[in-house]
Amino acid sequence: MLSRGVLTDDEWAVLEPLLPTSNHRCGRWRDHRQVINGIIHRLSPGCQWRRLPAHFGPWQTVHKRHQLWSADGIWERLLQYVQALADAAGDIDWAVNVDSTSVRAHQHAAGAPKKAPPAPPTASKGVAERSVHVRAPLRALLAEAGAAHEGLGRSRGGLTTKLHLAAEGKCRPLSLVITPGQRADCTQSEKVLDKIRVPRTRSGRPRCTPDSVGADKAYSNRGIRAYLRRRSIRHVIPEKRDQQVGRRRRSSFGGRPPGFDSARYMQRNTVERAINKLKQFRAVATRYDKRGYVYLGTVTAAALLI
C-alpha cells in the first residue's frame, strides 16, 4: 500500500462500512475511495494539495474532506477499528513503548487563521459511530483549547512540532499526541497512555491497559512511576544519574532503586522503528499543515496505513 498510493479492493472493503454517508440534502458526495486515494497519494511526496493529479478529482474536494475528517475524529475512529480487528486476531503485542520525535515545520505551516475547526454535516452518520465506542470528537476538544493552540513551537532551528506516540511491540502506533516542539516528553506521557483505547469487536469495554511500558530516561520521574503503579502497569524506565546520586545521598531515606529489566528495555527500539515508519511519509516528516488538528489527522492517516 505504501508504494502504490491507492487502496486495494480488500482494504476498501474494510473501510467502506465505516465512512460517513451523505444526508442526501446537500448534493452528492464525490466517491470516498477516490478521495481517500488522493489523500494517500499526498502523504508520500508531501506535495501541495493543488498539485494532486487530476484523476483524484478536484483538489479542493480532497483537501476539504481531509480537513473535515481530521476535525471530526474520523481518521482516529478508522485507526481504532483497524486496531480492534488486529487485537481480536491476537495480532497486537501489548508490550508498549513511549517516545517522541521532533518534526520541522515548513514556513507555510505558520499563520493559521484564528477560527474554530469546521463542523461536519450533522446528519452524516457512519457505521463506526454506531458500532465502536469512541471519545468526543477532536473538534470539540480543540475548540475548548483555543484556536491559538496549533502545536507549533520555536527553537533555534525555527518552527517545530513534537510528535508523542505509544507503539506496540510490532512497531505500529497505538496513540498519537502533538505539542509544540519545546514541550518536554515527560509532560505528555500520561496523555499518550490515556489515549490508548482499542475497542472490542464484540461486547466489552475497550482495552486501555498495556502489559508493560518502556521508556527512556526522559520519562524518569516520580510522577510517571506513580501513575503507572496506580494503573498496575509494569514499567521499565532507567533512572537518571543525578536521581541516583540524590537517592544515595539520602541513604536509607532515599528509598529503594526502581526495578529495571534490561532484557525488556532492549525492546524499546520498537517505538523508534515506528517513528521511522511514520517519517517515511514526507507529509509527516515535515509539517506543511497550518492547523494542528489537520496535521494530527495526517499523522493518524499514515498510522492507519501502517
N, C-alpha and C positions, 0 to 999 in steps of 0.2 A: 504493500500500500504506500510506503514511504517514497518509492521511486516512481510509481505510476502517477500519483496525484489524483486518482479517481477511486470511487468506491466500486468494489465488485458486487455481483448480484447477491452473494451470501451476506456480505457486510450490510448492504442496503436492506436486506430482509430483516436484520436485527434492529436497525434504527428506524425504519419506516413507521411501525406502530407507535413509536414514542413521540413523534413530532406533532406539533400543534396543527390543528385543522382550521380552515377558513370558516368564518361565520356566514359566508355567502351574502353579505350585505355591503361589502366594500370592494367588490370586484374579485376576480380570480387571482390566486397567488401563483407566481411562477413556480415551476416544479421544484420541490425541495431537493431532489437529488442533483439537479443541475446546479443549484445554488451552493449546496454543500461541496460539490466538486470544485467550484470556483474558490471557496474558502480554503479548501485543502491545497489547491494549486498555489494560492498566495502564501501559504505557510512556509514552503520550502525556499523559494527565492527571496521572500520578503519584499516583493515588488509593490509599487503603488497600486491602489485599487483601480485607478483609471487605466492601468497597463494590463489588466486581465484580458486574455484572448476573447474574441467575440463569441466563441461557441459556448461560453459560460453565461451568456445573457448580458443585459446591461450591468455595468459595474456598480451603478448606484443601487441596484436591487440587491446585489451580493453584499455590498458594504452595509446597507441598512438592515438586512436580515441578520448579519453577524452582530451588529450593534444591538438590535432588539433582543436577540437570544442571549447575549452577554449580560444585558441589563436584567433580564427575567430569570436568569439562572438555568436556562435550558441546557447549555453545554455541561453544567455541573450535574444536572439530572441524568443526562445521557452517560456521563462518566460513571456515576453511581450505579446505573443499571448494568453497564458492562462489568463493573466490579462485582455486582451481585451475581451475575451469571458465572463469573470466574470463581467466586467463593463457593457457590453451590456445587461446582465441579471439583472443588478441592485444589484449585489452581493458584491460590494466594498463599504465599509464605508470610506468616504473621510475625516474623522477626523483623520489626520495623526499625529504620534508621532515619535520623533527622539531621538536616543540614540546610545551608543556604548558599546562594551564589549571587554575585553582583552582575547586573546587566546594564550595559551602556545605553543610554537613551539618546536617540538622534535629536538633532536640533528641532526637527518638525514635531517632536513629542511635546514640546513646551507650548504654552499659550492656549490651554484648553478653555473653552467657554464656561463661564460660571453659571451653569444651569443644571437642574436635576437630570438624571438619566431618563431617556424616553420611556413612556409606559406602553406596553404592548396592547393590542386589542383585547378588551375584557371578555368578549365572547369566545375567544380562541381557547381551546382546551385540548391538551394532548393526553394520550393514554398514560404517560408517565406520571401525570399528576394524580391519576386515579389509582394506579397500581403500586406505586412506590412512594413511601413516606419520605418527604423532603423537608428541608428547612425553609424559612422565609426567603422570598426572592432577594437576590443581591441588590436589586434596585432600591428596595426599602431600606436596607442597611446603609447604602451609600447616601441616600437622602438624609438619614439621621447624622451621618458623619460630616456632611457638608460638601459642597461642590469643590472646595479648595483642596480636598484630600485626594490627590491623584497618584500617590505613590512615587513622587519624584523628589530626589534629594540632590544636594550639591556637594561635590567633593573636588579634590584637586584636578581630577580628570574631566570635570564637567557634570552634567546631569546623569544621575544613575538611579536605578531601581533595584531593590533587592528581592529576590525570589526565595521564599522559605518553603520547604516541602518535606513531607514524610514519604519514604519509599519502602515498599515491601521487599522481601528477600529475592524477588525476581526482577529487580531493577525497574519497577513500574511505580509511578507516583500514586499515592493514596489521597493526599490532600495538598492544597496549594494556597499560599498567602503571599501577597505582595505588599511591600512597605517602601518608604524612601530609602535610598542607598546607604545612609549613615546610621540606620537603625540597627541596634545590637541584636545578635542572634538570640541570646537568652531571653529577650523580652517577648519573643513571639513563639516560644516553644509550646506554651500551654494552648495558645490559639491554634497552632498547627495540629497538635494532638487532639484537641477538642473537635476539630473539623473532620477527623476520620469518622466516616459513617457509611458503612456498607450495608445496604438493605438486604432483607431476605427475599428470595424469590417466592416463597410461600408465606405462611403466617409466622409471626415472631418479630421481636424487636431487632432493629439494625445492630450490627456488630460495631462497637466503638472502641473496644479494648484490645490492643495487640498483646501477643505473648510476651514480648520483650522489646525494649527500646535501647538503641545505641546512639551515642552522640560523641562529639569531640570535646576538647577542654573548654570551648566557648560556652558550653551549656553546664559547666561545673559550678553550681552554687546551691545553697541550702534550699532556696525556694523551689527549684526544679526537682530536687531529690524528694522534698516533702510532698510535692504534688504527685509524683509518680508513686510514692509509698501510699499516699491516700487512695489512689486508684488501684492499688495492689498490682502494679506493673513492675516486673523485674527490669532493671536498667543497668547498663554498662557505660559509665562516664568517667574518664580518667580525672584524677584530682590535679589541680594546678599546683605548681611548685610553691608559690607563695602561700597557698592554703595549707600545704603540708608543713611548711615551716611554722606558720601560725598555730596549727594544731599541736605540733610537738613542743612549741614554746609554752603552751598552757599545761603541758604534762598530762596528768590524768583528767584534768578538767576539759581537755580538748576533745575527748571522746575517741571512739574507735575510728580507724580509717575506713572509708567506704569500700565495699567489696568490689573486686574488679576481676572479670573473666577475660583473660587475654585472647582466648580462642574465639569467644563471641565478638570481641571488639574487632577482630580481623574481618568480620562480615560487614563492617561499616562502609566498605568500598561500594556496596550496592547503591547507596544514595548518591555517591559520586558518579557512578555509571548511569544512574537515572538522569542526573543533571546533564551528562554528556549527550544522552539520547534527546533530551529536550532541546539542547542547543544545536542539534543537527538542523533544526528549523531556523532559518535566518530571521524570521519574524519574531522568534523567541529570543535568540541570541542578541539581537539588537532591538530595542523597543522603538517602534515607529508610531504607536497609537497614542493619541493625546490623552484620552480618558483612561483612568486606572482600571475601571471595570471592563473596558473593551480589551485592554492588554491581558487582564486576568482570563477573559474569555478566549483569547488567542492561545494562551498557555494551556488552558483546560482542553481546548480542541486538539492541541498537539498531544497532550496526555491521553486523550481518547484514542488517537491513532496508535499510540504506543501500546 
